[in-house]
Structures are given as structure tokens and as C-alpha cells.
Amino acid sequence: METLNDSPITTEAEHERSPQEAALRIWLKVLITTRWTAIPVVIIASLVATRVFNIAFPTAPVYYICVFIALYNLALLLQARRIEARGAGSLVRTIRFYGSIHIVLDLVTLTVLLHFTGGIENPFIFYFVLHIIGASIALSRKEVYLLASTALFMVSLLVGLEYAGVLPHVNLVGFAPPLLYQQVSHILAVLVVLATALYISTYMATSVAMELRRRQQEVIELRERLLHERTGQLEKASIEIAKLEEEKQRFLHFLGIAAHDLKAPLTAIQGFLWIMLGGYSGELSDKQKNMLERSSRRITELLNLISDLLDIPRIETGQTMQDIKEISLREVVRRSLDDLRNTAKEKGIKLKVEIPQNLPRIQGSSPRLQQVITNLVSNAISYTPEGTVTIRITEKAKELQVEVIDTGIGIPPDELPQVFDDFFRASNVEARGTGLGLSISRRIVEAHGGRIWVESPYPENNRGSKFTCTLPKKNKGKKK
Amino acid sequence: MEQKKILVVDDDPDILDAVTWILESRGYQVVTARDGLEGLANLKSENPDLVILDLLMPKMDGFALFKELQNPSWSKYQDIPVLILSSVREEASRRRYELETGHELAVDDYVEKPMDPNVLLERVEKLIAKKTR
């Protein structure tokens, strides 16, 4: 709510067409239309009075006045259109100003018309009430009371001046007795009735109009407030997002430095170990060589663990999916196998590759998918004492399916659901890995919008296991 | 055959020593620098046959040094091959350089740390042979 206080509602400035403004425009139109209707009514009434009821009075001034009304109504119409054309900006004041011109012109014309049509004798004298109701639509209660008083004053003045003989009186011959305008009781009765009718209708009409205007204002305020609140929420949300993004960047930066600083000493140690093992620093005894080899292996383990640990947040923050492009899965598999061929050969494992010709290219991160394939194939080689590891790619309707099948020891059935969990190591192997390889592979495949699962023993062989992952053909890369 | 000179730029003194020992075992003359600025100075004064460059270093890092070398004012040294020796993964480095400069990291070779001495020597030999030819 505090937002409401420091920004008062300025509907006129903020909206092209506020409800208040729209109502005022309609008001002007109603006044103009009413006037067009009034002209024939006056003419017909005069004609009927003179021709049908044989009431005699000079009709020429009435027609002149009708022409005058028509002229100023035309002028007001053109003027209203000009306001309409102005379009933007606040027109509330302008319309109210011109509206009061309408009202004053009508008031004067109506009084003059009354003068030429019998003054106090004319029952149309009560039409001033309509005038007041019309004004209530748009003007404030005070203004309408002022207007009612003015109308009453002008009628009283007219009647008074005719009574006193200052103005000539037009008698509606055949309708009213010629001296009715001199009859004080009649004059007073008509004026009292007119006065009460004017004030009561002012009260009623402005009450209704005010209530309507109040509700209109409430609607505007409510709309403003909702708009304000929504804008506020949006702003807050976008600030939150920016903050999160900033935190993410800071975190990744931290990880980058942490990775480098953790690896640097290990890298240096590994460098020296390899120099010694390579015989660059003199001959080593078998025992020394053995110990250095073990040390080097442990260092490699540690380096791999660091890489794996740092990979997880990188994948989860969507960083690895930044280098997504059109890639050939065949090429990815070829590069993976280039690195693994020697290992397979050393163990006497046969590598079989089944990739169809004209395999479609997909959207993906080449190094990351290579990481997945390398992980799956090297696991397969590690856990297969003898036999074959098959890498098969098949094209499905919406995805490519990669299968890595081995004839190895398989995975105990009760451990199958945990295979893709962090730090999982199967109980039937002497673990050397970090236990993160498959969980990282899962993250990478999922980041590509694919799935990964395992079957063991592989039904076709009745032994070993089959890892399957799918990669959508059309993929924009799911950014987390 | 004249002795080939190799400039090794790395902020880690142990890596500098390790690389130096590996290279010296094959009779290369080794000049070292501890950061990019020193590296550029030595490049000018020593005019080596090959530069082995680490990427993450204080003062001026390997990315900045390599970018500086692309400047026409260094045209005299542009045919000296550059081998990156870094613990940063190759594709990550390439992406970062591209993001920062808008250019491809057009180095002659890239070896990830820790480096196998045999692999390093093999790559170095190849680059030097290419340059001499």
C-alpha cells in the first residue's frame, strides 16, 4: 500500500483515455444530440399549438431561436470533434470548460425562448429540470446547485420583469387568460414548484452521478494498484534473477580458481614423477619405480576426482551447454575410441562399432558427449574380463539411441537403481574410479534433453550389461 | 646442428623446472619467464625457436600474451610456434579465448597438464621441425 501514497493516482496523465474522460466526452455528445432533438420538438410544439389548438402567439421569434440553437449546436459539434481529434493528453479540464459553455448557452436560450412563448403561462417552463439533470452528469454538486439557482433566478427575473411591465409579455391567446402573468398567486405557485423541482432533481441527479463517479474512481484506483503491484512484483523478480545469475557467475569463477589451485600442486608432483619414471633423472631400482608408479596412479586418481567434482556444478549451472552446436555423433564416438583402443587391446577386448551410414547430425556439446561415450566404453572395458564391447547407434523417430553393450561381469540387480547416483561403486568390483563418472554422464545426457538407463544382465547375451542413452535429434539444449 | 632455443612461460617454478629438465635432456636451450610480461621481454631479447606458454598466470596471463602477439607490432615474432601447456581443458580455453576476443585461439599445439615427458618432447620436436622447414 505504501506505493499508493508516494505516487498519487494521476489517471489523467497516465492514460490515453481515462473512464472519467470518456464519460465527459459522452456527456458532450449527449448534450449536442439532445439539442438536435429539441429543435424539431420546439417547432412541432409551436405548430401543434398554433394549428391544432388555435393558440395564437407570434411564432417567428421561436423559429429564429431554433435557427440560433442549430447554429451554435453546429459550432459546438465541430468543436467537440476537434477535442476528440486531439487524442492523447488530459482532456478532462478542457471538456468541462466547454461543457459549461454549453450549459450557459442553453440556459440563456431557454430563458429567451420562454420569454417569446408566454413566460409564466408556458408549461414547458418545467423543462429547466431536464437542463439540470443533463448538467448533473458531469458537473459537481455545488456547480449544479449554482446552476439551478441561476436558472431559478433568470426565470424569476423574466417573470418579474414581465410582471412589472419592463419586458413586454407574450400572451398565448386561447391557452392562458391574458392577465395570468399578473396573477401573483399563480406566479408564486409556479416558481415554488419550479424551485422545488429544480433543487430536488439536482439533489437526486447529483447523488446518483456522484455515486457513479466515486465507483468509477474506485475502479481506476483498483486498476492502478493492481498494475503497481504487478510491476513491483516483476521488478522484484527480475532483481532476484539478476542476483542469482550474479551469484552463479561468482560461484563458477570461484570453482575455476579452486580447480586450478587444487590441480596445480598435483600437476607439479605428477610432472616430477613422470620425469623420474621416464628415466630422465637417472636409473631407478624396480622397487623405486614401482613406488613411483603407484604414487603417480594415486595422483591421477586425485586429479580425476577434482575434475569430476568440479564438473558437476558446471554441468548443473548449464555452463557446459554454452558450446552447443551441430555435431556428428559418429565423429564423437571415433574420438572416444581413439583414446580407448589401446586399453582395449591391452586387455584383449574386441571393440565392435555399429553406426549406420548417413546418421543425422544433432545439436550437442561435442566434448561433453565424448566424455559420456568415453565413460561408458571405458567402464565396459574395465568390467569385462574377456569378450566384446559393442557400441551401437540407431536412429529412432525423434532421437538417436546410443548403446554400449559388454559381455562382462554385469551389475548386481539390487544395485541397478543406484548406478547413476553420485559416488556409487558396484560391490562386485574393486573400485578405482571416483564413482562420479556415470552420475556425470547422466547429467550431461539430461542436459541435452535425453535419457540414460542400464539393463543387466543384457537379455540377448544373458550376461554383461547394456547402457543406453538417447539424444533428441532436434534439441535446443536444456539450460538449467 | 645448432642448438634450438625454447622459451617456457609458467608461474609455477616446479613446472618450469620439470619442463626445463625434460627439454634439456634432449639438448634444447631453455629460457624461462614467470609471467606474461617477462615472457614478452624474453621473447624480444632471446628470439626463441618455440614458446611453451601456460595460460593462467598473474600479471599478464597466457591469453593476453597470445592476443598481444597477434598485434602487428609483433609481426617479427609471429612465425615462432606457440605450444600451450595448461591444466585448463583445451576446449574450455578455446571457448574462453573466443568469448573474450572474438577470434579463434590459433595456437600451434595444446598439451594439457600434467604432461607426459615423452608426449611433450614429441610435440616440441614436431613444431621445431615445422618451423625450420
Interface residues (C-beta under 8 A of the other chain):
Chain A: H260 K263 A264 L266 T267 A268 Q270 G271 F272 W274 I275 G278 Y280 S281 I299 L303 Q322 D323 S366 P367
Chain B: D12 D14 I15 A18 V19 W21 I22 S25 L56 S87 V88 R89 E91 R95 K113 P114 M115 D116 P117 N118
